[in-house]
């Protein structure tokens, strides 16, 4: 085709349905300068039909796809999108975990916990101050004793247990669990 003056070659096969075919030659192609393209069956049939409509030579303009051809797109996805997706996933898991551990006690459960009136440090034990507000206990103050045997000012620990967490601020044991085996 190059020797006959063609500037390009379009090759088609009427037997193939719509698959592409890789063209190659076993010989040397150093002297071939014109481009060639293989057309699938439907494209080839359309081209033959158009060529039959006119006696003049048919000019075919081959164009590249109009899609964005940006070689750094993969790198941009890896550098920016992947970490962003990971951060969103981590954020969602942390929020779910926080919601699971943010369950405060109900008023009924809180009412079932022991209230105790502080008299002396010797009677209560070594602790002489509330671990939440860090104020010393005074004779006559009402303390709430948790199942883990840690005591706090009732007003301090009630606010903690109802709004924040359902576990002891010192040992982190959940208040509604049974502590029969704790020494």
Secondary structure, DSSP 8 states (H G I E B T S, - for coil): -TTTT-SEEEEE-SSS-S-------SS--TT--SEEEEE-HHHHHHHHHHHHH-SS----------S---TTHHHHIIIIIHHHHHHHHHHHHHHHHHHHT-----HHHHHTSEEEE---HHHH-S--B-TTT--B--TT-EEEE-TTS-EEEHHHHHHIIIII-SB-TTT--BTTS--TT--
